[in-house]
Amino acid sequence: MVNVLAMPSEDVAIALGHQDGGNLVRRLYGHRDRNLALDRIVGAYATQAGENRLKQRSSSPAPSQQQSLF
């Protein structure tokens, strides 16, 4: 659940019936896979960059119909 579903250890602990806030999951089961973690980081930055581009486009004024070439 931690690696494949990218669930936080606190949620996994609830699913497993633990009542320690995810400590046991983090200590014993929830070791993050390095490559998956790096993929999530790259994906998060890509998503943020895409959202920023959309915001910039929507906030820039629409070009006028009569634009000068000079």
N, C-alpha and C positions, 0 to 999 in steps of 0.2 A: 504493500500500500504506500509506503514512504517513497520508494523509487518509481514504481510503475505508474501509480496514480498521482504522484506528487502531493500526497496528503500530508498535512502537518502531523507531527508525532502526537499532539494533543488529541486530534480526531481519531487517529489509529488506536490510541489508548482507550478511548470511549468505546470503539467498536470491539475491542478485545476484553472489555469489562474491567479495565484497570481504573484505579481511582487516585493515581499519583500525578496527574497532569501531564503524562507523557514521559516521565523520567525513565521508566523501565524500557519503554520502546526506544528512546534515544540511546540508552546505555547498551542494550542487548540486541535489538532488532533493526533499529532505524538508521543504520549507517548509509549515508547518501553515497550513491555511485558517482564518482568524480565526473565522468563523461556526461552523464545525464544532468548533473548539476550545472556544468558549463553550458550545455545545450539550452537549459532553462534561462540562464543568464543572457546568452546571446539572443534568444527569442524575446526576452523581456525588453532588451535594448532596441531590437528591431521594431517591436510593437510600439514602443514609445516614440521612436523616430517617425514612424508612419503617422501616428496621431498628431505629432507636432507639424508635419507637412500638411495634414488636413486642416489644422487650425490656421496655419499661415495662409492657405488658399482661401479659406472662408472669410478671413478677416481683411484680405486685400480688396481694394475697390475694383469693381468690374470695369473693364476697358470701355471707353466711350465708343460710340458708333462712328464718330467723325474724328479719326486720329490723323494728325499731320505726319507726313513722311519726312519733314524737315525739322 
